Amino acid sequence: LYFIELIGYCNSTPSNKMSTKPQPIVAANWKCNGSVASITDLLTVFNDAKINHDVQCVVAPTFVHIGLVQNLLKNPKFAVSAQNCIAKSGAFTGEVSLPVLKDLGLNWVILGHSERRQYYGETNDVVAAKVQASIAAGFTVIACVGETLKEREDGRTAAVVLTQLGTIAQKLRPADWEKVVIAYEPVWAIGTGKVASTEQAQEVHHILRQWIQNNVDTVVAQKVRILYGGSVTASNCNSLYQCPDINGFLVGGASLKPEFVKIIESSKGL
C-alpha cells in the first residue's frame, strides 16, 4: 500500500516552473444541462474555433446527448467523454456501463466528481475501483479530488486530497498512469462563483504532484496532467494557467457558453 506522507506538504513551496509543461487538457463538464437546441448552437462555436496549439479538448455531455454531440462535433481537437460509469453491464437499472460506452466509441470518462461523492454516496474506494476498471477497459480517466469548505477551514485540505489520490493510486500499476488525469476541484468553489486564488490552487497542485513523485515515480509526476476546476471562467483562466503545476481545466458552467473557447486559448500559456 502507498503511504501518504503529509508532513511538510501544507507548507511546501511551489515547484520550479517546468520549461515545458505536458500537453494541456481543457475539459467541459456539462453536468445535467443542455438541450438539443442549445447544444447545436454551442457546437457550431466549437467547430468554428481555430485552435492551433497543442491541447486536448474534451466535452462531457449528459448520457442522452452523447450521440448528438458525436454527430455534430467535427473539430478534431475535441474528444467526447462520459461523466460517470459502472464497470459491468447487467441488471443495473438506470446505470451506464463501460462496455456500453465503449460500444458508442467513447474513450474518456470523468470519475469521482464531488457531486457524485456528495449526492450519490461514492466513497474513495468506489471511485478507485471505477478508475481501475475504466483504465483496464481502455479509457482515459479524469479523476476528481477536492476538499469541502469545512475541511479547508479545519486545515485538512492536504489530508483529504491525498487520501482520495492515494486510494486511487493503490489500484494502479505504473503503466496505468498514462491514462490518468487528475482534476483538483475545491468543493467550495464549484458553481459558487468563488475561485481558489492562484496561490491556493498552485499549493494543492504541487502537493498532489509531489506525492506522486514520492510515492509513484518521478517521471509519472512530471508527465501527469493535473487540472484545476471550480468556477473557472474566461476572466480567471489565464492567471491560473500560469501556475507551474496547473495543466489545464475541468470547466462546469462556463463550458456551456462560447467563452469556453477563450478558456481553451489560455492553455497556450505565455
C-alpha positions in Angstrom: 0.0 0.0 0.0 1.1 3.5 -0.6 2.0 5.5 2.4 0.5 9.0 2.5 3.1 11.4 3.9 1.5 14.7 4.9 4.3 16.2 6.9 5.7 19.3 5.2 3.3 19.3 2.3 1.0 22.0 3.7 3.9 24.4 3.8 5.6 23.3 0.7 6.8 25.9 -1.8 5.7 25.8 -5.4 7.7 23.6 -7.7 10.1 25.2 -10.1 8.2 26.0 -13.3 8.8 23.3 -15.9 10.5 24.6 -19.0 7.8 22.6 -20.9 4.5 21.7 -19.4 2.8 18.4 -20.5 0.1 18.8 -23.2 -2.7 20.7 -21.5 -6.3 19.4 -21.3 -9.3 21.6 -21.2 -12.5 19.6 -20.4 -16.1 20.7 -20.5 -18.3 19.0 -17.8 -21.9 19.9 -18.9 -23.3 18.0 -15.9 -27.1 17.7 -16.1 -27.5 20.6 -18.6 -28.2 21.2 -22.2 -31.0 20.9 -24.8 -30.8 19.8 -28.5 -31.1 23.5 -29.5 -28.5 24.9 -27.1 -26.0 22.1 -27.8 -26.4 22.5 -31.5 -25.7 26.2 -31.2 -22.7 25.7 -28.9 -21.1 23.0 -31.0 -21.2 25.4 -34.0 -19.0 27.7 -32.0 -16.7 24.8 -31.0 -16.5 23.6 -34.6 -15.6 27.1 -35.9 -12.9 27.6 -33.2 -9.4 27.9 -34.6 -7.3 26.0 -32.0 -3.8 25.9 -33.3 -1.7 25.0 -30.2 -1.1 21.5 -28.7 -4.1 20.9 -26.4 -6.6 18.1 -25.8 -10.2 19.4 -25.6 -12.9 17.2 -24.1 -16.6 17.6 -23.9 -18.7 15.6 -21.4 -22.4 15.9 -22.2 -25.3 14.1 -20.4 -25.6 10.4 -21.4 -28.6 11.1 -23.6 -26.8 13.8 -25.5 -23.7 11.8 -26.3 -24.9 10.7 -29.7 -25.9 14.2 -30.7 -22.5 15.6 -29.7 -20.7 12.8 -31.6 -22.7 13.6 -34.7 -22.3 17.3 -34.6 -18.8 17.9 -33.1 -16.4 17.9 -36.0 -13.4 19.8 -34.6 -10.6 17.3 -34.4 -9.2 18.9 -31.2 -12.2 17.6 -29.3 -12.9 14.2 -27.7 -16.3 13.2 -26.2 -16.4 11.9 -22.6 -18.9 10.3 -20.2 -19.5 11.9 -16.8 -19.7 8.6 -14.9 -19.9 4.8 -15.4 -20.2 1.5 -13.8 -17.8 -1.4 -14.6 -20.1 -4.1 -15.9 -23.3 -4.4 -17.9 -26.2 -6.3 -16.4 -29.3 -5.8 -14.2 -28.4 -2.3 -13.0 -31.4 -0.1 -13.8 -30.5 3.5 -14.6 -26.8 2.9 -15.0 -24.4 3.1 -18.0 -21.5 0.6 -18.1 -18.1 0.8 -19.6 -19.0 -1.8 -22.3 -21.9 0.4 -23.4 -19.7 3.5 -23.5 -17.0 1.6 -25.4 -19.6 0.4 -27.9 -20.6 4.1 -28.5 -17.0 4.8 -29.4 -16.1 6.7 -26.2 -12.6 6.5 -24.6 -12.9 9.2 -21.9 -14.7 9.3 -18.6 -14.9 11.6 -15.6 -14.9 9.9 -12.2 -15.1 10.9 -8.6 -16.6 14.3 -9.1 -17.6 15.8 -5.8 -21.3 15.8 -6.8 -21.1 12.0 -7.3 -19.4 11.7 -3.9 -21.9 14.0 -2.1 -25.2 13.2 -3.7 -24.7 9.5 -4.7 -22.6 8.2 -1.9 -19.5 7.3 -3.9 -16.7 6.6 -1.5 -13.0 6.8 -2.1 -13.0 3.0 -2.6 -15.9 3.1 -5.1 -14.2 5.8 -7.1 -10.8 4.0 -7.1 -12.5 0.8 -8.3 -14.2 2.6 -11.1 -10.9 4.2 -12.1 -9.2 0.8 -12.2 -12.0 -0.8 -14.2 -12.1 2.1 -16.7 -8.3 2.0 -17.4 -8.5 -1.7 -17.8 -11.2 -1.1 -20.4 -9.0 1.3 -22.3 -10.4 4.6 -21.1 -8.6 7.8 -20.2 -9.9 8.9 -16.8 -10.3 12.4 -15.4 -10.2 11.5 -11.7 -11.5 14.3 -9.4 -10.3 15.2 -5.9 -11.1 18.1 -3.7 -12.0 19.3 -0.2 -15.1 21.0 1.3 -15.0 24.4 2.8 -15.1 23.0 6.3 -12.2 20.6 5.5 -10.2 23.6 4.3 -11.1 25.7 7.3 -10.0 22.8 9.6 -6.6 22.7 7.9 -7.4 19.3 6.3 -7.0 20.1 2.6 -3.8 18.0 2.1 -5.1 15.1 4.2 -8.4 14.9 2.2 -7.0 15.2 -1.3 -4.0 12.9 -0.7 -6.3 10.3 0.8 -8.5 10.5 -2.3 -5.5 10.3 -4.5 -3.8 7.6 -2.5 -6.8 5.3 -2.6 -6.8 5.6 -6.4 -3.1 5.0 -6.6 -3.4 1.8 -4.7 -5.4 0.3 -7.6 -3.0 1.4 -10.4 0.1 -0.2 -12.0 2.9 2.2 -13.1 1.8 2.0 -16.7 -1.8 2.9 -15.9 -0.8 6.4 -15.0 -0.5 7.2 -18.7 -4.3 7.0 -18.8 -4.9 9.1 -15.6 -5.6 12.8 -15.5 -6.2 14.4 -12.0 -8.7 17.2 -11.6 -8.4 19.2 -8.4 -11.8 20.8 -7.7 -12.2 22.5 -4.3 -15.8 21.7 -3.5 -16.4 25.2 -2.0 -15.6 26.8 -5.4 -17.8 24.6 -7.7 -20.7 26.6 -9.0 -20.4 29.2 -6.3 -18.6 31.9 -8.2 -15.8 31.6 -5.7 -12.4 30.5 -7.2 -9.3 29.5 -5.4 -6.6 32.1 -5.6 -3.6 31.2 -7.8 -1.6 30.6 -4.7 -4.2 28.3 -3.2 -4.6 26.3 -6.4 -0.9 26.0 -7.1 -0.3 24.9 -3.5 -2.6 21.9 -3.8 -1.5 21.0 -7.3 2.1 21.0 -6.0 1.0 18.8 -3.1 -0.5 16.3 -5.5 2.4 16.3 -7.9 4.9 15.9 -5.1 3.0 13.0 -3.6 3.0 11.2 -7.0 6.8 11.9 -7.3 7.5 10.5 -3.8 5.1 7.5 -3.9 4.7 6.6 -7.6 7.5 7.7 -9.9 9.4 10.9 -10.8 8.7 10.6 -14.5 5.0 10.0 -13.8 4.9 13.1 -11.7 6.4 15.2 -14.5 4.0 13.8 -17.1 0.7 13.6 -15.3 -1.8 16.4 -16.1 -3.4 18.0 -13.1 -6.3 20.2 -14.0 -8.0 22.9 -11.9 -11.8 23.1 -11.6 -14.0 25.4 -9.6 -15.7 28.4 -11.2 -13.2 28.7 -14.0 -14.1 31.5 -16.4 -12.5 33.4 -19.3 -11.5 36.1 -16.9 -9.5 34.0 -14.4 -8.1 31.2 -16.6 -5.0 33.0 -17.8 -3.6 33.7 -14.4 -4.4 30.2 -13.2 -2.7 28.5 -16.2 0.5 30.4 -15.4 0.8 28.3 -12.2 3.6 25.8 -12.8 1.6 22.8 -11.7 -1.7 23.6 -13.4 -2.0 21.7 -16.7 -5.5 22.8 -17.8 -9.0 22.9 -16.6 -12.2 21.0 -15.9 -14.9 23.6 -16.5 -18.5 23.5 -15.5 -20.9 26.4 -16.1 -18.6 28.4 -18.4 -18.2 25.4 -20.7 -21.9 25.8 -21.6 -21.1 29.2 -23.2 -19.0 30.3 -26.1 -16.4 31.7 -23.6 -15.2 28.1 -23.3 -13.1 28.7 -26.4 -11.3 31.5 -24.6 -10.5 29.2 -21.7 -9.0 26.7 -24.2 -6.9 29.5 -25.7 -5.5 30.3 -22.2 -3.7 26.9 -22.3 -1.3 28.4 -24.9 0.5 29.8 -21.9 2.9 32.7 -22.2 
